[in-house]
């Protein structure tokens, strides 16, 4: 005679371990996605700042291009500065040093 199979435990649904593994993998996926969005946001801000700088430089070049040639020269030497970020930081007396060792 044939007896039907009687499960010894409930075989339907997910075990706690399966749920924990699924949650862990999902968390890693969400974390990686958020990291990519953060990097994209920083890259966008950097590109926007660079674009603004390019537009300002272009506007200044266009303004200079409208001046007569005689007005383009300096009337006096630039003032020196101790701030290395200031263009005057490259001026020493009457000379302009782009890099040390260059005259």
C-alpha positions, 0 to 999 in steps of 0.5 A: 500500500502506498502511504503519502509523504508526510513532511517532518517539518514545514518546508514552505517559506524562507528560513531566517538565514535566507532572509538575512542573506537577502537583506545583507546582499540588498544592503550592499547593493543599495550602499554601492548605488548611493556611493555612485550617486554621491560621486556623480554629484561631486563630479557635477559640481566640479564640472559646473565650477570649471565651466563658470571659470571658463566662461569668466576667462572667455568674457575677459578675453573678449573684453581685452580683444576690444581694447586698442593695442596701446592700452594692453601694456602695463604702465608699471610692474605688478606688485609682489605678494607673499601669498603663493596663491596670488599672481604677485607671489611670482614677482620678485623685484622687476622679474617674474619667476614662473618656477624656481630655476627659470630666469 
